[in-house]
Amino acid sequence: MPGPAILTDFRLTCLERNLGVHGVHIYQNGNDPVEHHMWADDRAELWSASKTFTSLAVGMCQAEGRLKLTDIVLDYFPEYVHAAADGSESIRIVDLLQMRCGKDYSMFQTLDEAEIVGTDWAQLFFRGEMITAPGTQFFYANAATYMLGRLVEKVSGQTLRDFLVPRLFTPMGVHNPWWNTDPKGHSIGCVGLQLTLGEFASLGRLLLQEGTWDDAVLVPATYVQMMHTDVVPTDRRFNDEDWKVGYGYQVWRNVWPGSYRADGMYGQFSIVLPDREAVVTVVSHNEQSTVAILAAVFADIVPKL
């Protein structure tokens, strides 16, 4: 049974290697959670771990019959059909989820600050040049996740954040979550969500429980399963092993068999370990090597679960 001692080696590794970990939380089915803070337990920017919450919103919209993953994204934005670059009419929702939308740049093709501030970011997305055919090549693009959030807003009439509050955040005990918006008030989706360590750990627990929380189905189990099994190859883009295993619906697969994670810049990880019926969640600020944090989790914590 996990207790505070399970974190001893991990804590020593973090200190010896200066990994910048601010807090670590372990949840294992049937046991009390274990949590340790090296820093104040403030709400932290989750960076790209925000993307996994956006994916869950898409799964909820699918379950409610608001959209299908094979739908064409541009069909939901008829106001931008005439502005869209050739080929944009072929991008499906699943292409956004798997980071294969065909637009090979992170957010905007334009670098004009006035346009970025004054133009709807959805218009900028569609206007950007297509580099490859949708659904053929992985490229990690923040714009793809941003557009998923805009789709949720289109089909629900609520911002991504407001859509998730009663359906996900409140049931999990996350009150008044902070999520940054773009200049026109749309939830950014790809980054900007700020939660405490414990609130972030709830995400991993929900995924481990295949979308169920306190006997209530928040996200269909079939969608949660697809998130980490409908995976596209990523090895062309990355050198580190835990970024080469594959990418699903806004989650990364790990080298550890069957495991996957929400992953944010500077070391924000919620790692789901179905074979251990466990989740390890970390918040950090590491500008050098977040790979080292993952390695420490899998060396110092996971074998003891």
Secondary structure as the mmCIF struct_conf table of DSSP 4:
data_model
#
loop_
_struct_conf.conf_type_id
_struct_conf.id
_struct_conf.beg_label_comp_id
_struct_conf.beg_label_asym_id
_struct_conf.beg_label_seq_id
_struct_conf.end_label_comp_id
_struct_conf.end_label_asym_id
_struct_conf.end_label_seq_id
HELX_RH_3T_P HELX_RH_3T_P1 PRO A 4 LEU A 7
HELX_RH_AL_P HELX_RH_AL_P1 THR A 8 GLU A 16
TURN_TY1_P TURN_TY1_P1 ARG A 17 ASN A 18
STRN STRN1 VAL A 21 GLN A 28
TURN_TY1_P TURN_TY1_P2 ASN A 29 GLY A 30
BEND BEND1 ASN A 31 ASN A 31
STRN STRN2 VAL A 34 HIS A 37
BEND BEND2 MET A 38 TRP A 39
STRN STRN3 ALA A 44 GLU A 45
HELX_RH_3T_P HELX_RH_3T_P2 TRP A 47 ALA A 49
HELX_RH_AL_P HELX_RH_AL_P2 SER A 50 ALA A 63
TURN_TY1_P TURN_TY1_P3 GLU A 64 GLY A 65
BEND BEND3 ARG A 66 ARG A 66
TURN_TY1_P TURN_TY1_P4 LEU A 69 THR A 70
BEND BEND4 ASP A 71 ASP A 71
STRN STRN4 ILE A 72 ILE A 72
HELX_RH_3T_P HELX_RH_3T_P3 VAL A 73 TYR A 76
HELX_RH_3T_P HELX_RH_3T_P4 PRO A 78 TYR A 80
TURN_TY1_P TURN_TY1_P5 VAL A 81 ALA A 83
BEND BEND5 ALA A 84 ALA A 84
HELX_LH_PP_P HELX_LH_PP_P1 ALA A 85 ALA A 85
TURN_TY1_P TURN_TY1_P6 ASP A 86 GLY A 87
HELX_RH_3T_P HELX_RH_3T_P5 SER A 88 SER A 90
STRN STRN5 ARG A 92 ARG A 92
HELX_RH_AL_P HELX_RH_AL_P3 ILE A 93 LEU A 97
TURN_TY1_P TURN_TY1_P7 GLN A 98 MET A 99
BEND BEND6 CYS A 101 GLY A 102
BEND BEND7 TYR A 105 MET A 107
BEND BEND8 GLN A 109 GLN A 109
HELX_RH_AL_P HELX_RH_AL_P4 GLU A 113 GLY A 118
BEND BEND9 THR A 119 THR A 119
HELX_RH_AL_P HELX_RH_AL_P5 TRP A 121 ARG A 127
BEND BEND10 GLY A 128 GLY A 128
HELX_LH_PP_P HELX_LH_PP_P2 GLU A 129 MET A 130
BEND BEND11 THR A 132 THR A 132
TURN_TY1_P TURN_TY1_P8 PRO A 134 GLY A 135
BEND BEND12 THR A 136 THR A 136
HELX_RH_AL_P HELX_RH_AL_P6 ASN A 142 SER A 156
BEND BEND13 GLY A 157 GLN A 158
HELX_RH_AL_P HELX_RH_AL_P7 LEU A 160 LEU A 164
HELX_RH_PI_P HELX_RH_PI_P1 VAL A 165 PHE A 169
TURN_TY1_P TURN_TY1_P9 THR A 170 GLY A 173
BEND BEND14 ASN A 176 ASN A 176
STRN STRN6 TRP A 178 TRP A 179
STRN STRN7 THR A 181 THR A 181
TURN_TY1_P TURN_TY1_P10 PRO A 183 LYS A 184
BEND BEND15 GLY A 185 GLY A 185
STRN STRN8 SER A 187 SER A 187
BEND BEND16 CYS A 190 VAL A 191
STRN STRN9 LEU A 193 LEU A 195
HELX_RH_AL_P HELX_RH_AL_P8 LEU A 197 LEU A 208
TURN_TY1_P TURN_TY1_P11 GLN A 209 GLY A 211
STRN STRN10 THR A 212 TRP A 213
TURN_TY1_P TURN_TY1_P12 ASP A 214 ASP A 215
STRN STRN11 ALA A 216 VAL A 217
BEND BEND17 LEU A 218 VAL A 219
HELX_RH_AL_P HELX_RH_AL_P9 ALA A 221 THR A 229
BEND BEND18 ASP A 230 ASP A 230
STRN STRN12 VAL A 232 VAL A 232
TURN_TY1_P TURN_TY1_P13 ASP A 235 ARG A 237
BEND BEND19 ASP A 240 ASP A 240
HELX_RH_3T_P HELX_RH_3T_P6 GLU A 241 TRP A 243
TURN_TY1_P TURN_TY1_P14 LYS A 244 LYS A 244
BEND BEND20 VAL A 245 VAL A 245
STRN STRN13 TYR A 247 TYR A 247
BEND BEND21 TYR A 249 GLN A 250
STRN STRN14 TRP A 252 ARG A 253
BEND BEND22 VAL A 255 TRP A 256
TURN_TY1_P TURN_TY1_P15 PRO A 257 GLY A 258
STRN STRN15 TYR A 260 GLY A 264
TURN_TY1_P TURN_TY1_P16 MET A 265 GLY A 267
STRN STRN16 GLN A 268 LEU A 273
HELX_RH_3T_P HELX_RH_3T_P7 PRO A 274 ARG A 276
TURN_TY1_P TURN_TY1_P17 GLU A 277 GLU A 277
STRN STRN17 ALA A 278 SER A 284
BEND BEND23 GLU A 287 GLN A 288
HELX_RH_AL_P HELX_RH_AL_P10 THR A 290 ASP A 300
TURN_TY1_P TURN_TY1_P18 ILE A 301 ILE A 301
HELX_RH_3T_P HELX_RH_3T_P8 VAL A 302 LYS A 304
#
